[in-house]
Amino acid sequence: MTEMLVTLTPAAIGRMRELLASKGNEAFGVRLAIKPTGCSGYSYLMDFAPAALPGDHVVDEEGVRLVIDQKAHELVAGTRIDFVEDKLGAQFVFSNPNEKSRCGCGESFTV
């Protein structure tokens, strides 16, 4: 058995399940992509995926599909995604072993 490209915590699975339920049959899953931006180089993008595209990697955990954009594979390999809520808000948190540094505001990272 091969190791998963990205893993999801139970909290991330639960939140993605809620988000996907709000879209009904309009979404195949949640798409994870990377875009060049910010002061450090890259940022994570998450959106609804109407389908998986050729070259995408699909992680299916407990019925929740995370569609990883082909261009992001190398940059996110080994990443663990969590969902964290506190008094000030809620967000997906990425623990990416490929990150070398993060900008001060936390919006972008370097590999």
Backbone bond lengths (Angstrom), bond angles and torsions (degrees), N, CA, C in turn:
res aa  C-N    CA-C-N  psi(-1)  N-CA   C-N-CA  omega(-1)  CA-C   N-CA-C  phi
1 M - - - 1.469 - - 1.529 108.62 -
2 T 1.321 117.17 135.63 1.452 120.93 179.87 1.522 110.09 -89.95
3 E 1.323 115.01 153.76 1.454 120.70 178.97 1.524 109.85 -73.00
4 M 1.333 116.20 145.73 1.457 120.02 179.18 1.518 110.65 -70.51
5 L 1.311 116.23 143.98 1.462 122.35 179.07 1.523 110.57 -61.94
6 V 1.337 116.31 -43.30 1.462 123.39 179.48 1.520 107.31 -137.52
7 T 1.335 117.06 142.89 1.458 120.56 176.20 1.528 109.32 -115.62
8 L 1.324 115.17 153.66 1.460 122.54 -179.20 1.518 109.53 -119.51
9 T 1.325 116.73 137.37 1.463 120.47 174.82 1.529 108.38 -77.41
10 P 1.326 117.69 163.95 1.463 119.73 175.38 1.528 112.60 -56.06
11 A 1.332 118.01 -37.34 1.473 120.57 179.00 1.528 110.84 -65.16
12 A 1.338 117.53 -40.78 1.468 120.68 178.74 1.530 110.53 -66.82
13 I 1.311 116.54 -41.17 1.473 120.12 177.88 1.525 109.64 -60.61
14 G 1.331 116.44 -45.94 1.463 120.19 -179.49 1.516 112.44 -60.50
15 R 1.329 116.83 -44.59 1.477 119.94 -179.32 1.521 111.29 -67.68
16 M 1.331 117.11 -42.18 1.464 119.70 178.36 1.528 110.41 -63.61
17 R 1.329 116.85 -38.14 1.470 120.46 177.55 1.530 110.07 -60.66
18 E 1.337 117.38 -43.33 1.473 121.48 177.79 1.522 111.04 -61.87
19 L 1.327 116.14 -46.11 1.465 120.29 -179.19 1.531 111.12 -63.03
20 L 1.322 116.78 -43.42 1.462 120.21 -179.73 1.529 111.37 -66.85
21 A 1.320 117.15 -36.37 1.471 120.45 178.28 1.524 110.55 -62.77
22 S 1.330 116.82 -33.17 1.461 120.05 179.60 1.529 112.18 -68.82
23 K 1.319 117.41 -19.76 1.474 121.99 179.96 1.528 112.42 -94.88
24 G 1.325 117.22 -7.96 1.464 119.63 -178.83 1.516 110.84 62.24
25 N 1.323 116.47 -132.64 1.461 121.37 -178.84 1.524 113.20 -88.44
26 E 1.321 117.39 6.25 1.468 121.06 -177.79 1.520 113.32 -74.41
27 A 1.329 118.24 -21.34 1.469 120.79 -175.58 1.523 110.94 -119.24
28 F 1.315 115.41 133.49 1.461 123.15 174.24 1.525 109.11 -77.23
29 G 1.331 115.18 -35.43 1.460 121.03 -177.97 1.514 110.15 -175.88
30 V 1.337 115.19 -164.39 1.456 122.37 176.17 1.527 107.21 -106.33
31 R 1.340 116.98 130.20 1.460 122.07 -179.26 1.523 110.10 -95.22
32 L 1.342 115.33 133.66 1.457 122.65 173.01 1.518 107.82 -112.22
33 A 1.316 115.82 124.72 1.464 121.81 178.39 1.526 107.97 -135.76
34 I 1.311 115.20 170.18 1.458 123.14 178.04 1.520 107.33 -125.76
35 K 1.329 116.61 139.23 1.466 118.03 174.60 1.527 109.51 -131.60
36 P 1.338 115.51 144.02 1.471 118.54 175.58 1.526 108.82 -68.83
37 T 1.334 116.73 126.64 1.458 120.29 -177.46 1.517 110.57 -173.94
38 G 1.282 115.65 177.08 1.452 122.88 170.99 1.512 114.10 68.22
39 C 1.309 114.75 -171.37 1.458 120.04 -176.68 1.519 112.91 -84.42
40 S 1.329 118.57 -14.34 1.453 119.85 -177.76 1.523 113.98 -106.70
41 G 1.294 119.79 -23.45 1.456 119.58 177.68 1.508 116.10 140.93
42 Y 1.334 118.55 -52.12 1.466 121.34 -175.65 1.524 110.44 -135.73
43 S 1.322 114.88 156.34 1.460 119.61 170.71 1.526 108.57 -137.74
44 Y 1.321 114.81 156.59 1.461 121.58 178.47 1.520 108.98 -84.08
45 L 1.307 116.21 141.29 1.464 122.26 174.27 1.519 108.24 -123.98
46 M 1.315 116.36 130.89 1.461 120.69 174.67 1.512 107.97 -126.19
47 D 1.340 114.79 135.99 1.456 121.01 -179.79 1.527 107.29 -154.68
48 F 1.308 116.04 173.80 1.455 119.72 175.46 1.524 109.68 -76.67
49 A 1.315 116.52 142.41 1.466 122.21 178.62 1.525 108.48 -110.52
50 P 1.346 117.89 115.70 1.460 119.21 177.31 1.526 111.97 -70.16
51 A 1.358 116.79 -21.82 1.468 122.15 179.17 1.512 108.52 -165.36
52 A 1.310 116.09 164.32 1.467 120.77 171.79 1.520 107.13 -87.45
53 L 1.327 116.13 138.50 1.458 121.72 179.66 1.526 109.69 -98.20
54 P 1.332 118.01 160.27 1.464 119.77 177.08 1.532 110.01 -55.93
55 G 1.320 116.19 133.00 1.459 121.47 -179.46 1.519 114.18 92.22
56 D 1.338 118.18 -15.52 1.461 121.16 176.88 1.527 109.40 -68.30
57 H 1.307 115.84 152.84 1.462 122.43 173.45 1.524 106.60 -108.94
58 V 1.315 117.91 130.45 1.465 121.17 -179.29 1.527 109.33 -111.08
59 V 1.331 115.33 121.11 1.455 122.49 173.98 1.519 106.28 -100.09
60 D 1.325 116.78 124.96 1.464 120.99 178.86 1.520 107.65 -116.10
61 E 1.319 116.23 109.52 1.462 121.47 177.24 1.511 109.06 -120.68
62 E 1.330 115.03 116.65 1.465 121.96 178.43 1.519 112.04 53.60
63 G 1.327 117.21 38.09 1.450 121.65 177.18 1.518 115.04 84.17
64 V 1.319 117.87 0.63 1.464 122.16 177.07 1.521 107.73 -100.78
65 R 1.326 116.31 123.85 1.465 120.68 -179.56 1.522 110.99 -98.31
66 L 1.333 115.27 125.24 1.451 122.63 172.34 1.520 105.75 -108.18
67 V 1.333 116.57 116.68 1.463 122.72 -178.64 1.522 107.67 -97.94
68 I 1.327 116.54 116.32 1.460 120.92 -176.60 1.521 108.85 -101.39
69 D 1.311 114.67 119.23 1.454 122.21 -179.31 1.528 110.37 -55.86
70 Q 1.315 116.39 139.08 1.459 122.31 -177.61 1.534 111.99 -54.58
71 K 1.321 117.77 -38.56 1.464 121.71 -177.58 1.529 112.45 -71.63
72 A 1.331 117.51 -13.63 1.465 121.23 -177.38 1.529 113.09 -97.35
73 H 1.329 118.53 -11.21 1.462 121.59 -172.76 1.527 113.27 -47.45
74 E 1.322 117.50 -55.66 1.469 120.66 -176.19 1.524 112.16 -66.11
75 L 1.307 117.04 -34.06 1.464 120.60 -176.31 1.526 113.68 -76.41
76 V 1.330 117.31 -24.28 1.468 120.03 -176.94 1.526 113.91 -111.67
77 A 1.312 118.40 1.72 1.471 121.30 -178.07 1.529 110.07 -54.77
78 G 1.323 116.20 126.00 1.461 121.54 179.21 1.517 115.03 88.43
79 T 1.325 117.65 1.04 1.468 121.51 -177.38 1.524 111.44 -71.36
80 R 1.314 115.16 142.69 1.466 122.89 173.68 1.522 106.59 -112.87
81 I 1.334 116.44 127.42 1.466 121.23 -179.64 1.521 108.72 -108.05
82 D 1.329 115.27 128.91 1.455 122.36 178.57 1.525 107.81 -122.20
83 F 1.314 116.89 164.75 1.460 121.90 173.05 1.509 106.40 -123.81
84 V 1.343 116.37 123.11 1.454 121.90 -173.95 1.527 109.62 -122.06
85 E 1.330 115.15 132.33 1.462 121.80 175.85 1.528 108.18 -118.95
86 D 1.340 115.73 137.56 1.459 120.54 172.83 1.525 108.20 -142.75
87 K 1.309 117.47 -171.57 1.465 121.12 -176.34 1.527 113.04 -64.13
88 L 1.336 117.15 -23.73 1.459 120.40 -176.24 1.522 114.13 -97.17
89 G 1.313 117.98 -8.04 1.457 119.07 179.73 1.511 112.58 156.89
90 A 1.312 114.67 -165.83 1.462 121.69 -178.57 1.520 108.32 -145.33
91 Q 1.342 115.81 144.83 1.458 118.75 -179.41 1.524 111.13 -161.80
92 F 1.325 115.30 158.51 1.446 121.16 169.87 1.525 106.75 -79.11
93 V 1.324 116.64 137.37 1.458 122.63 -178.90 1.527 107.74 -119.05
94 F 1.324 115.76 129.95 1.458 122.46 -176.38 1.527 109.62 -106.15
95 S 1.327 116.89 122.17 1.463 122.73 173.33 1.521 106.00 -106.42
96 N 1.337 115.20 95.44 1.452 121.94 -172.36 1.533 109.59 -109.80
97 P 1.341 117.68 114.63 1.461 119.81 -179.04 1.531 113.23 -67.25
98 N 1.320 118.43 -12.29 1.463 122.30 -179.58 1.521 112.82 -85.46
99 E 1.333 117.49 -14.23 1.468 121.01 -179.96 1.514 110.21 -67.35
100 K 1.314 115.66 129.60 1.465 121.48 175.43 1.524 110.42 -95.75
101 S 1.333 116.53 -32.86 1.465 121.09 177.15 1.519 109.24 -160.11
102 R 1.324 114.81 165.71 1.461 123.34 179.38 1.518 108.04 -132.28
103 C 1.311 116.67 145.99 1.458 118.86 178.64 1.533 109.58 -70.22
104 G 1.313 116.40 163.50 1.456 121.85 -177.41 1.510 114.47 -59.55
105 C 1.319 117.26 -33.35 1.474 120.24 -179.02 1.533 112.12 -83.87
106 G 1.341 116.84 -10.78 1.458 120.25 177.80 1.506 115.29 82.30
107 E 1.328 117.95 4.77 1.455 121.32 -176.37 1.530 114.08 -82.99
108 S 1.336 117.52 -22.21 1.468 119.26 -177.23 1.521 110.53 -141.32
109 F 1.334 114.77 165.92 1.460 120.84 -176.86 1.524 110.55 -143.12
110 T 1.338 115.32 163.63 1.459 123.17 177.62 1.517 108.46 -118.61
111 V 1.334 115.92 144.14 1.470 119.76 175.04 1.520 110.08 -114.10
